[in-house]
Amino acid sequence: MAFEESNMPVQTCAPTSYRIEVSGWDSDQNFFVEKTALEWSELRKVVLLRRCMDKGATIFVRLLSDFALDDSYPLAYEILQVNYQHETRIYHIVLAQLHPLAQVEADAAR
């Protein structure tokens, strides 16, 4: 699921895996930018990161696909779950996309 840019083991991406750039503030309040992959399924979205993140934190995900527009912009995601894998020293981060308040209010009114 990871790519050479992030110095993680190289694996073939499944059809539901997308190259991304993740940015935000880690658990130590240091800003970071890391290239990795987003594993997308109907049930959940997971990224692998090298730095510790806090549950409930917000990160930004930008698509890095060859098909992405040069002006692709980051989307906000909330961290729902953080699992550390000791053998790989990688954090498995489960995400949920955040939506603008106006959209949430409009959906609630329906």
C-alpha positions, -999 to +999 in steps of 0.1 A: +000+000+000+030+024+005+053+041-020+090+048-024+085+085-017+077+078+019+105+052+023+079+025+032+079-009+016+068-008-021+037-028-028+014-030-057-017-008-052-050-025-053-078-009-074-090+008-042-057+023-033-048+059-043-015+078-041-019+107-018-001+134+001-011+138+038-005+170+058-013+182+092+000+184+127+012+152+145+009+143+181+039+165+190+023+195+172+048+194+144+036+202+109+043+174+084+037+164+048+040+127+039+033+108+007+016+075+011-015+056+000-052+058+009-069+024+010-106+031+002-135+007+007-172+010+013-166+005+050-135+026+057-106+047+046-071+039+059-037+055+055-003+043+067+019+070+083+053+071+099+043+095+126+020+093+156-014+110+153-041+118+178-076+103+175-100+132+167-073+153+149-078+167+115-055+160+086-056+170+049-054+145+020-046+155-016-048+130-045-014+125-063-027+104-092-015+109-128-052+115-136-055+142-109-057+178-120-026+199-112-048+221-091-062+193-070-068+205-035-067+188-001-098+174+016-102+174+054-104+141+073-109+133+109-088+106+125-112+079+139-087+053+150-049+049+153-033+015+154+005+011+157+022-019+140+054-027+160+069-050+134+067-023+106+068+008+129+039+022+109+007+038+121-026+025+105-049+055+106-087+051+100-103+083+086-137+099+080-141+128+056-151+161+071-177+182+053-183+219+053-209+230+079-232+244+052-233+210+035-240+191+068-268+215+076-283+211+042-282+173+045-298+175+079-326+196+066-336+170+040 
